[in-house]
Amino acid sequence: MKFSKTLMATTALTVAAAGTVYAAAHAEMADSMTLVSWGGAYQASQQKAYVEPYLENNSDVSISWDESSAEAVAKLRAMNEAGNVTWDLVDVVAADAIRLCDEGLAMEIDHDESLAAAPDGTEASDDFGDLIVSDCFIPQIVYSTTFGYRTDMVPEGAEAPNDICDVWDLETYPGKRALEKRPINNMEWALLCDGVAKEEVYDVLATEEGQDQALAKLGEIKDEVIWWSAGADTPQLLADGEIFMGSTYNGRLFSVIEEQDQPVGMMWDAQVFDLDGWIVPADLPEDRLARVMDFLSFATDTQRLADQAKYISYGPARESSAPLVGQHAELGIEMAPHMPTDPNNAQNTFLYNYEFWADYRDDIDAKFQAWLAQ
């Protein structure tokens, strides 16, 4: 369902004290919302950066969280089938946004009419630029999936791991690994470490033979892998010393290293850049949609996205937000050097292919899960 011109024509626009444009729909706005996110440090950054400020300005509104973003596609499919969508706004990765949009489960957004312009008047679509990878997607952050390792478990005489293929080097770096319980990123890293050139990875992965090749490479370390499903798992496993190294989101590692002061290091090699943002479920009742659009305009403006970087090391999706990124709200350290986009961290990145995974996710997922069960 497109955010229609009819609805926009009946929408009154007001301006908040901070200068952010809000959409107050013709329908009375609902007084509650259910937001869906990922839990942990990331969700906490969302709560602090824009949920709490929004509630200060809207004291009659209640907001609750559901931490089911990892299952967003399956759950929205089921809700739609049952005709009972209970979620109001859902945080998803870009590839899932594309899938939900293609299936008609997410609403198309007119970014310039629905979202706040930059402080200098630049329209939202230009401020977000190429990060708008779907008509249904409202980008929030640029993050990466990378590896953390226990600095006190690096064998004597060995260098700290600094190459993605060190994950497969069980002789130099013995100990358990943690990998996400899904094919994304794992299959790409496996092919890279099996000699496939970076620019050919997705061409190879599109074939049955390439998928088998990736799984065979993963099979070399399968017995030493703890498979994680929640973003908090690897940081906890690292903190507890149950693994030597593991993949997770760079913001989670920032938290365990800088905020918790654990003996953990970051390995940036072949970090996989990705985008995260909001989708609005299709066909929400008018009062719920009005509240969601009012919140979205606030939560995705230049200042709010910059504020989020005070709490977690993810790059804000708006170009106008980048110059406003400053120090961590509590630690007082400069946040820019901890961003995945910092030049020192981005010397060998791997660019995630959103469209590939939107097209191939279901089939490769089934194959990967069958392999795991063997």
N, C-alpha and C positions, 0 to 999 in steps of 0.2 A: 504494500500500500504506500503510495507516495504521499508525502506531507503536502497536501493539495493547496493550490492557490486559493481555493474557496475558504479553507480553514485559515490561511494566512490573511485573507481579506477581512475576516471577522475577528482578527486578533488585534487587540489594543497593545501598543508599545509604551512602556514606561521606562524611565531611566533611574537607576539606583544612585545613591550618593556617591558611590565609587566610580560612577560613570559607565557601569555595565548595563547593556541593554537586556531587559527581561521581556519575555513573551507572556503576557497575561491573556490566556485564551478566552473566547467568548463564553465557554462553559465554566462554571465554578470549579476552581482547582481543588483536587483531592487534598485531604489533610494528612495523608500518609504515603510512603513509598517503600517498596522493597528493592534494594540495590543488590546486585550480584557481583561478587568479586572473588579474589583468590585467597583471602585471609592473610595472616602474617604481617610482615613489615610493610608490604605494599599497600594492603588494605588500611593499615594504620596511617600511612601517609595520606591516603585519600580522605580518611576521617578527619585528620588534623588540618589538611590544606583547604578543603572546600565543604565538607559536610558540616563540620562544627560552625564555620563562619556563616553558612547558609541558614543553619538553624537559629543562629543569633538574630538574623534578620527576619526569620519566620518562626516565631516561638510557638505557633499553633500547629506546626507540622511535626510528625514523627517519622523517623527513618530507621528501617531495620536492614540488616545485612544477611545475605545468604552467600556462603562460601563455595558455590558450586560452579564457578566459571570453567573449570576443567571439563565439566560434563554439560556445558551450555547447549551444544548442538543437539545432543540426544534428548535432553530434558525439554528444550523448547519444541522439538518435534513431538514429544509425547503430550505436552500441554496443549499444543495446537490441535492434535488429533482428538484430545478429550474436550476441546472447546473451553478450556479453563486455564488461561495464562495468568499466573499469579505474580509474575515478575514485572517490574516497571522499567528497569534500566539494567543492562547487562554489560559487564566488562569482559571483552573477549580479545583474543589475538586476531591479527588481521586476516589470516587464512580462514578462521572460523566465521568472521564477519562476512567474507565473500560467500562462503557456503550458505549462511543464513539468509543473505540477501538474494542469492540465486534461487533459493527454495521459497521465497516469499514470506519467510518467518521474521524478517527484520524490515523496518520501515525505511524507505528512502528519505534522505534529509536534504533540504535546500540549505547548504551550509551558510551561505551569505545572508539568507533571510532569518535563519533560526539561531545563529550563533553571533556572539559579539565580535565586532571588528577590532583590530589592533588599536592601541592608543593613538597611532598616527593616522588612523582612518583606513589602513589596509584591510580589505575584505578578508573574512575568515578563510575563504577558499585559497587565496593567495598566501595567507600567513601559514596555513598548514601545508600548502603546496602539494608535492608528489606523495606525501604521506596519506592523503585521502585515496586509499586504494580501492574503495568501493563507495557507491552512492549511499550506502547505509551506515558507513563507518565514520565515527568521530574520533580522531586520534587523540591520545593523551600523552603517551611516553614512548621514547625509544629505549629499549633495553637489550641486553644480550644474555644468552645462555652460555656459561663458561664453566671452568673447573676451579674448585678450591682444593687445597691439600693441607695436611698437617705438617707444619714446619718442623715440629719436633720428632717426626717419624721419617724424615728424609735420611736414608742410610748414610753412615759416616763415609766421607770421601766422595759422595755423589753430589752433583749439583741439584738444586731445586728443579723440579719438573718445569719445563718451559716450552714444550712442544706437544701438540695434541696427541702425537703418536706415543708419547710417554705413558698414556693411559693403557696402552697394550704392552708396555715393557714391564712384565711381572718380575723379571730377573733383577733389573736395577731398582725397581720400585715395588717391592712385594707389599701385599696387603689388599684388603677389600676395596672395591670401587662402588660408587653409587651412580646409577644411570636411570633416567626417567623411563617409566613403564609405558613407552610409546615409541613408534619408529622415528618420529621427527627429531632431527639433529643426530641421533645415534646412527642412522643409516648413512647420512652425509659424512660424518666423522670416520665411519668404518671404511667407506670407499676412499676417502682421502688417504687413509693409512694403509690402504691396499694398493696404492699406486695410481689411483685415478686422478687426473688433472682437475684442479678446482673448477675450471670452466666446463668440464664434461660431466660433472657429477650428476646433474639432473637428467641429462640425456641417457646416462647409464642406468640411473634409478628408475627410469620410465619403462625399462624392459624387465621381463621375468628373470632373465639371466643376471641382470644388475642387482635386482632385489635379493636373489639367492647369494650373490657375491657378498653383499653387505651383511647378510645374516651369517654367512660362514665366517666372516671376519669377526663379527661380534661373538660368534661361538668360541673363539680363541680365549675369551676372558669371561664367558658366561658363568662359569663356576665360581668366579670371584666377585660377582656383581650382586649388590643389593638393589632391587628395583624400587624406585620411589614414585609416588603419585602426587603428593602434596609438596609445594615449594618449600615448606618448613622442614622437610625430612632430611635433606642433605646437610643443612647447617647443624641440625641436632646430632646427626651421625658423626659429623666432624667434631663438634664440641665434646661429644662423649668418647671420642677416640675409637669408634667402632669401624671406621674406614680410613684409608690413607688419603684417598682423593674421591671427589664426586662432582657431578654436574649439578648446577642449579642456576638461578637467575642472579645476575651480578649484584643486584640490590640486596638480596639475601646474604650474599657473602660480605658485602660492605657492612651489614648489620652485625654479623658474627665477628668480623675482624675489628672494626672501629668502635662499635657500641658495646660489644660484649668482651672485647679484648682477649679473644681466644687465640691460641697459637696456630693460626690459619693464614695461608698465603693465597694469592689469586694468580691463576694462570690464564692470561688473556689470549694465547695463541688459538687461532681458528674460532674465536668467539663468534657466535651466530647472532647477528643483529635481527631484531624483530620489533614489531609495533604492537602496542596494546591500546585499546580504546573502547568506546561505548557503542552499543547498538540499542535501538528502541524496539521492543517486540511489536510486531504488526498488530493492527486492529485493537489497540487499547481503547477502553471507554474514554469519552471526551474529557471527563474531569481528571482522570489519571494522566492522560496525555498532556493536558495543559500544565499540570504540576511538573511532569518530567521535563517538558521543554523549558519551563521557567528555571528549573534547577540546572539543566544542561548549559544554558546560556551563561549562567554564573560560573559553573564548575569548570568550564573549558575556556574561560577568558585568559588573557595574557598573564595577569597577576596570579591567578589561582594555579595555573600550571607551573609558573616559576616558584610559587610557594611550596609546591609538592617536592621540589628538589631540595628543600631544606631538611627533609626527613628521609630521603632515600636517593640513591645515586643513579637515577634514571633521567635521561635527557628529556626536557619538555618538548612536545611535538610542535609547538608554535615557534616560528622564527623569532617573533617579537619577545618571547619569554627568555630566550638564551642570555641576553645581556643582564637580565635581572637575577640570574642564579648567583647566589652568594654563599654564605656560610651555613653549615649545619646548625639547626635551631638550638641544639643542646650542647654539641661538642665544640662549636666555634671553629671547626676546620673548614677550609675552602672546599667546596663540593666539586668544582669543575674538574680537578685532576682525577676524581673517582668515577667520572662518567665513562661509559663504554666508548663514547665518541671522541674522547681526548686523544690527540695524536700519538701520545706515548703508549696508549692502550690499543690503538686501532691499526697497528702496523701490519697485522695479518688477519683480517676479518673474513668471515664467510657470509656471503649475502644470501639470506633465506629467500626461497622462491615461493611467494604466497600463492600464486596461481597454480603451481604444480601441486601443492598440498591440498588446495581446494578441490582439484580434479581427482587426485589419486588417494586421498586420505583414507576413505572407507575401505578400499580394496587392500591397501598396504597395511592398514591397521589390522584387518582380519588375518592377514598372513603373518604379521609380527606376533600377534597374540597366540596364534596356533604354534608358532616356533617357540615362544616362551613356555608353553605348556608341555613341550616335548621333554 
